[in-house]
Amino acid sequence: MSHELLNRGVEEVVPLKIAEEKLKSKKPIRIYFGIDPTGAQLHLGHAIPLRKLRDFADAGHEVILLIGSFTAMIGDPTGKDAMRQPLTRKDIEANFKDYQKQASKILDFKKVKVKYNHEWLEKMTFEDVIALGGEFTVQQLLHRDMYQRRLKADQPIGLHEFFIRSCRGTIRWRWMWTPKLAGAISCLICWPVVRF
């Protein structure tokens, strides 16, 4: 069962050996999938990681749906060729209600914990933000294709977009040793990986 749970519907498990060891230990593992409620509707691409979360929940593991309640307010640019407009807390709450209603067709929310990233990101001081900025270089952040395209097209890139990338890094470090589902690439990451 553990081999099928790990590999079924997943293109890649990174790193595979650690994931297999965690499942063979027979101890429940914690796994999360993060989503920013930036619109009122989930799309078909969300179904893959949601189904995988369901599989882990049904197998008795701790499953967390991590809501980007803070990152969505700032305007996360992920995968966009233009700056995304920030949302209000009210917008995010309304969108998540719609997300949860749609996701409940796949997930049993009695078996899933819902966490919100504003619970720790809002507590960061400016000193914390500056210190966090020191963990990354502009070159690392500009390496992403979306920024390269925008630079070439002379389109603006907001400084807040770099902070969002850094916030994503703190989220991953906060959930260190917690496997993360990366939906777009159907990948299970079982190591604290910071990807820009």
N, C-alpha and C positions, 0 to 999 in steps of 0.2 A: 504493500500500500504506500509506503513512504516514497519509493521510487516513482510511482505513478503520481502521487500528490505533488512531488517536486517538479516533474518534467512534463506532465500532461498540459498541453496548451501553452507551453512556455518555450520560446525560441532559444533562450540562453539562461543559464544560472551562473552567476559570478560571485565568488569562486565556487565551483561545484563541490569540491572536497569538503569545505566548511559546511555547506548546506546539508550535505549527506550526513556528516558527523552530527549536526544538530538534530536531524530527524531520527537518526539511529539511537540517540541518547534516550529516546522515549519521553523526554521532558517536553512539556508544551513550550513552543517557541512563540515569540511575539513578532508579528509582521504588520507592516503598515502600507497604506497607499495614500498619498497626499493629493488633494484636489482643491483648486481655487474656484469658488462659486462665482465666476465672472459673468455668467448668463443664467437664464432661467431653465435651460435644458441641457441634460447630458447628451452626449452623442454616442454613436455606435462604438467608437473606439474605447469608451469607458467600460463597456461590457466585459472586455477581456480581463482587466485586472479585478473588476468587481466579482466576476465568476471565480477567479483564483482565490480572492479573499474568502468567498463562500466556501470553497473547498477546504481551506485551512480552518475556518471556523467550525465546519461540520466535523473535522477531524479532531476537534478539541483544543486547537491552538488559540492564543490570544490575538485577536484581530483588531486593528485600529484603523479607522477612517479619519485621516488627519485633514482638517478643513483649514484652508489658507485664509482665515478670517482677517489676518493682519496684512499678508502679502497682497491680497486682492484689493484692499483699501488703498494701497500705495500705487498700484498699477503695474502688475507683473508683466514684463514684455515677452515672456517665454514664447519662442517660435514666431514672433510677430515681426513684420518689417516696418512697423511704426510704433510710436509710444502708445500704450494702452491707457485709456482714461481711468483714473482712480474711481473707486466705488465708495459709497457711504456704508456705514455699518448696517443701516436699514436695508439697503440694496442686497448686501451679502446675506443677511438673515433671510430675506424673502427668497433669494436664489437658492439658498441651502434647503429651505423647506421644499422647494420644487425638486431639487436634486435628491433629497432623502425619499420623497414620495416615489420618484422614478427608480432610484436604486433599490428600494424595498421590494421591487419585483424580482430582484436577484438576491439581495442580502436579507438575512433575518437580523434585524437590528437588536434583537434580544441577545444575539451572540457577538455583536460588534460594539466596540467602544468608539465613541466619537470624541475626538480631541480637537481643540482649536489653537492654531499657532499664535494667536494674539495673547494667549494666557502667559506666555513667557517673553515674546518679542516686545510687547508693550512695556515691559518692566526694564528694558535696557536703557541705560543712561547714555547721554551723548559720549561720555568717556568710553563706555562699552562699545559704541558704534565705531568710534575712532580706532580703538584697539582691534576690533574686528576687521576694519579696513586694512590694517597692517598685516593681516594674514594672507592677503591676495595682492596680485600686481595688476596694473592696468592691462598689461600684455595678456595675462591669463584671461581677463574678462573680454577683451577685444578679440580674442581668438575665435569666438563663436561666429558662425556664418551669418546670423541675423545682424550682428553689429558690422561685419565686414561689408555686407550688402548696403547697409544704411550709410556707412562711411563713403563708399563709392558713389552712391546716389546723392550725397551731400544732404542726407536727411538727419534731423536732430536725434541725438541720443542723450537722454536725461541722466544726470548724475544719480538720481534715485534708482535708476535701472541697475546700476552697479551695486547699490546697497541691497537691492532685492536679491541679486545673485549671492551676495554675502550672507543674507538672511537664510537663504536656502542651505548654505553651508552650515549655519548654526543649527538648523533643524536636523540636518543629518547627524551632526555631532551630538545633539541632545538625545537622539534615538540610537546612539552608538550600539552596535552589535544587534540592532534590530533589522531584520531583512526588510527591504523596501521593494515594492512592486513598481516597476517602471512601465507604465501602460503602453506608451506609444511603440515601444520596441519589444513588448512582451518579454520582459527580462526580469529575473528575480535576482536582486543584488543582496548578497548575504554578508556584507562587510561595510564598515563605515566608509563610503566612497563619496568624495566631493567631486562632482562633475560640473564643469562650466561649459 
